[in-house]
Amino acid sequence: MIFAAGLGTRLRPLTDTLPKALVPLNGTTLLEYQIRMLRKAGIDDIVVNVHHFPDQIIDFLRRHDNFGCRIRVSDERDELLETGGGLWHAFENKVPDEPVLVCNVDILSNIDLNAFLGSLQPEEIGRLVVSERKTQRYLCFDEEDCLVGWKNIQTGEQRLSDGRHLAFSGMSLLRPEVFPLLKQYAADRGPRFSLIDFLLAIAPAHVLRAYVPIDYSMMDVGKFDLMSEAEAFARDFVRGA
């Protein structure tokens, strides 16, 4: 699943007339970069959620014949559901029977997706792509790389336990067993919630492990003043995907 419903406020003025997913880098949209990456790893059954200028994304996919993939649009035009609520909304009528790869449309990287997809162990309900990059908010992991908490370095806010600090990279691999838990969480909390909040809620009872890719480089295409840097990154790492 590609999270593409966000408002992209930090990319204004581009997103005053475009959805974030259709912001171009070197003439290629963020959404196309993600679809290329998934196709390269053999993934051709994709869900894309939409909210901001949804018809533009739907028309873009139609014009390109879904890039040869089976792409289903999860429509959130009535209400932006955040990442956790968006994931549940996309699958509540069709719970998957195999692990689901979840990624943000605005994060580009050189990750070896096949290696990540093959890393999930039988005892794990999910894996989270993380790195040692500097940020303000970290996920916390114990000595066995299991998720145990979250911490904001700037404010001191902390949830659950402290541990090894690693930065979330906007990509996760979740087993089908996650979705009944998502259903219950949505019933308890309402339809709009963060995926990270949900994962922290289930972490004490389930194994969610860190995955730190080898020789990893990533770019969060989240700010208008970083567009030149993002275009350079795209040329170096993902153009050939």
C-alpha positions as CSV (number, residue, x, y, z in Angstrom):
1,M,0.0,0.0,0.0
2,I,1.2,3.5,-0.9
3,F,0.1,6.3,1.5
4,A,-0.7,9.1,-0.9
5,A,-3.6,10.9,0.8
6,G,-1.6,13.6,2.7
7,L,-2.2,17.3,2.2
8,G,1.5,18.0,1.5
9,T,1.4,21.3,3.3
10,R,5.2,21.6,3.6
11,L,5.4,21.3,-0.2
12,R,3.3,24.4,-0.9
13,P,2.9,26.2,-3.3
14,L,3.3,23.0,-5.4
15,T,0.5,21.3,-3.5
16,D,-1.9,24.2,-3.8
17,T,-2.8,22.8,-7.2
18,L,-1.4,19.2,-7.0
19,P,-1.7,16.3,-4.7
20,K,1.6,15.5,-3.1
21,A,1.8,12.2,-4.9
22,L,1.9,14.0,-8.3
23,V,4.7,16.4,-7.4
24,P,7.4,15.8,-10.0
25,L,11.1,15.1,-9.5
26,N,13.1,15.2,-12.8
27,G,9.8,14.9,-14.7
28,T,8.7,11.8,-12.8
29,T,6.0,11.9,-10.1
30,L,6.6,10.7,-6.5
31,L,3.8,8.2,-7.0
32,E,5.5,6.7,-10.2
33,Y,8.8,6.4,-8.3
34,Q,7.0,4.3,-5.7
35,I,5.2,2.1,-8.2
36,R,8.5,1.5,-10.1
37,M,10.1,0.4,-6.9
38,L,7.3,-2.0,-6.1
39,R,7.3,-3.4,-9.6
40,K,11.0,-4.0,-9.6
41,A,10.5,-6.2,-6.5
42,G,7.7,-8.2,-8.2
43,I,4.8,-6.4,-6.5
44,D,2.0,-5.6,-8.9
45,D,-1.0,-5.7,-6.6
46,I,-1.1,-2.2,-5.1
47,V,-3.5,0.0,-3.0
48,V,-3.2,3.8,-3.2
49,N,-5.2,6.0,-0.8
50,V,-6.3,9.4,-1.9
51,H,-7.8,12.6,-0.3
52,H,-6.2,15.8,-1.5
53,F,-7.1,16.4,-5.2
54,P,-8.1,12.7,-5.4
55,D,-9.4,12.8,-9.0
56,Q,-6.0,14.0,-10.2
57,I,-4.4,10.8,-8.9
58,I,-7.2,8.6,-10.2
59,D,-6.9,10.2,-13.7
60,F,-3.1,9.9,-13.6
61,L,-3.3,6.2,-12.9
62,R,-5.9,5.7,-15.6
63,R,-3.9,7.6,-18.2
64,H,-0.9,5.3,-17.5
65,D,-3.0,2.1,-17.5
66,N,-2.0,1.6,-13.8
67,F,1.6,1.1,-15.0
68,G,0.8,-2.5,-15.8
69,C,-0.3,-3.2,-12.2
70,R,-3.5,-4.0,-10.4
71,I,-4.0,-0.8,-8.6
72,R,-7.0,-0.2,-6.3
73,V,-7.8,3.3,-5.0
74,S,-8.9,3.7,-1.4
75,D,-10.9,6.9,-1.3
76,E,-10.7,9.1,1.7
77,R,-12.0,12.3,0.1
78,D,-14.7,12.6,2.8
79,E,-12.2,12.4,5.7
80,L,-8.4,12.1,5.9
81,L,-7.9,9.1,8.2
82,E,-4.1,9.4,8.9
83,T,-1.8,6.4,8.3
84,G,-3.4,3.8,10.7
85,G,-6.9,4.7,9.9
86,G,-6.1,4.8,6.2
87,L,-4.6,1.3,6.3
88,W,-7.6,-0.2,8.0
89,H,-10.0,1.7,5.7
90,A,-8.2,0.2,2.7
91,F,-8.5,-3.4,3.8
92,E,-11.6,-3.5,6.1
93,N,-13.7,-5.1,3.3
94,K,-10.9,-7.3,2.0
95,V,-8.5,-8.5,4.8
96,P,-5.2,-9.7,3.1
97,D,-4.1,-13.3,3.3
98,E,-0.4,-12.4,3.0
99,P,2.0,-9.7,4.4
100,V,1.3,-6.2,3.3
101,L,4.2,-3.8,2.4
102,V,3.2,-0.2,3.5
103,C,5.2,2.8,2.3
104,N,4.9,6.6,2.2
105,V,4.7,8.2,-1.3
106,D,7.1,11.0,-0.3
107,I,10.0,8.9,0.9
108,L,12.6,7.8,-1.7
109,S,15.4,5.3,-0.9
110,N,17.8,2.8,-2.3
111,I,16.4,0.0,-0.2
112,D,16.7,-3.6,-1.5
113,L,13.0,-4.5,-1.3
114,N,13.5,-8.1,-2.0
115,A,15.9,-8.4,0.9
116,F,13.3,-6.6,3.2
117,L,10.4,-8.8,2.0
118,G,12.5,-11.9,2.7
119,S,13.5,-10.8,6.2
120,L,10.2,-11.4,8.1
121,Q,10.6,-14.2,10.6
122,P,7.8,-16.6,11.8
123,E,7.5,-15.1,15.3
124,E,7.2,-11.5,14.0
125,I,3.9,-9.8,13.3
126,G,5.8,-7.1,11.4
127,R,9.0,-5.4,10.5
128,L,9.8,-1.6,10.4
129,V,12.4,0.0,8.2
130,V,14.5,2.2,10.4
131,S,17.9,3.9,10.3
132,E,20.4,5.7,12.5
133,R,19.8,9.1,10.9
134,K,19.4,12.1,13.2
135,T,15.9,13.4,13.9
136,Q,13.7,14.6,16.8
137,R,11.4,11.6,17.1
138,Y,12.7,8.1,17.4
139,L,11.3,4.6,17.8
140,C,12.9,2.7,20.6
141,F,14.1,-0.9,20.4
142,D,15.4,-3.5,22.9
143,E,18.5,-5.6,22.6
144,E,16.6,-8.1,20.3
145,D,15.5,-5.2,18.0
146,C,11.9,-5.4,19.2
147,L,9.8,-2.3,19.3
148,V,9.4,-1.1,22.9
149,G,8.6,2.6,22.7
150,W,8.8,6.1,21.1
151,K,10.7,9.2,22.2
152,N,10.7,12.9,21.2
153,I,14.2,14.1,22.0
154,Q,13.3,17.8,21.7
155,T,10.3,17.7,24.1
156,G,11.3,14.7,26.3
157,E,7.9,13.1,25.6
158,Q,8.2,9.3,25.8
159,R,5.8,6.4,25.4
160,L,6.3,2.9,26.7
161,S,10.0,2.1,27.3
162,D,13.2,3.7,26.2
163,G,15.8,1.7,24.2
164,R,18.0,2.0,21.2
165,H,16.9,5.1,19.2
166,L,16.2,4.5,15.5
167,A,14.4,6.8,13.0
168,F,11.4,5.3,11.2
169,S,11.8,5.5,7.5
170,G,8.1,5.3,6.5
171,M,8.0,1.7,5.4
172,S,6.7,-1.4,7.2
173,L,5.9,-5.1,6.4
174,L,2.8,-6.3,8.3
175,R,1.4,-9.8,8.5
176,P,-2.3,-10.5,8.0
177,E,-2.6,-11.0,11.8
178,V,-2.2,-7.3,12.2
179,F,-5.6,-6.5,10.6
180,P,-7.9,-8.0,13.3
181,L,-5.9,-5.9,15.8
182,L,-6.4,-2.8,13.5
183,K,-10.2,-3.5,13.4
184,Q,-10.4,-3.6,17.2
185,Y,-8.2,-0.5,17.6
186,A,-10.4,1.4,15.1
187,A,-13.5,0.3,17.0
188,D,-12.0,1.6,20.3
189,R,-10.4,4.8,19.0
190,G,-12.4,5.8,16.0
191,P,-11.5,5.7,12.3
192,R,-8.7,8.3,12.3
193,F,-5.4,7.4,13.9
194,S,-1.7,7.1,13.3
195,L,0.0,3.8,12.3
196,I,2.8,4.4,14.8
197,D,0.3,4.9,17.6
198,F,-1.3,1.6,16.7
199,L,2.0,-0.2,16.5
200,L,3.0,1.1,19.9
201,A,-0.3,-0.1,21.3
202,I,0.3,-3.7,20.1
203,A,4.1,-3.8,20.7
204,P,3.9,-5.1,24.3
205,A,2.1,-8.3,23.1
206,H,3.6,-8.8,19.6
207,V,7.0,-8.9,18.0
208,L,7.7,-5.9,15.8
209,R,11.3,-5.8,14.8
210,A,13.6,-3.2,13.4
211,Y,15.0,-3.6,9.9
212,V,18.1,-1.6,9.2
213,P,19.0,-1.8,5.5
214,I,22.6,-2.2,4.4
215,D,24.2,0.9,2.8
216,Y,20.9,2.7,3.2
217,S,20.2,6.1,1.9
218,M,16.8,7.8,2.0
219,M,15.2,11.2,1.3
220,D,12.0,12.5,2.8
221,V,10.6,14.7,0.0
222,G,8.7,16.8,2.5
223,K,9.8,20.4,2.1
224,F,9.6,22.8,-0.9
225,D,13.1,24.2,-0.1
226,L,14.6,20.7,-0.4
227,M,13.3,20.0,-3.9
228,S,16.7,20.5,-5.6
229,E,18.3,18.1,-3.1
230,A,15.5,15.6,-3.7
231,E,15.9,15.7,-7.4
232,A,19.6,15.0,-7.1
233,F,18.9,12.1,-4.8
234,A,16.3,10.7,-7.2
235,R,18.9,10.9,-10.1
236,D,21.5,9.1,-8.0
237,F,19.5,6.3,-6.4
238,V,16.1,5.6,-7.8
239,R,15.9,6.7,-11.5
240,G,16.7,3.2,-12.6
241,A,14.0,1.5,-10.5
